[in-house]
Amino acid sequence: MPDMILKRTVRGMLPYQRKSSGRRALRNLRVEIGCPSHLASDLPEGHVEGDASKIRKSLPESFVSLGDISASLGAPAHRWTGGEQ
């Protein structure tokens, strides 16, 4: 499952076995599939959409999405696509 892959990846970056702060950070980590409902609506009042034309860095030519990794590991695709396989 993509959410568990991401959580396990973050766990590998934290000192969760040696320090209580790492365990606390991992316990407070919340990973969701998709956009949370409170962030899916329009921008709050007083905020404006950024201008993406000023970004000069291009996308990498080759990359792998977390969904592709999950699918190759055998996770059912309907969990993150919202539809059927």
Secondary structure, 3 states (H helix, E strand, C coil): CHHHHHHHHHHHHCCCCCCHHHHHHHHHCCCCCCCCHHHCCCCCCCCCCCCHHHCCCCCCCCCCCHHHHHHHCCCCCHHHHCCCC
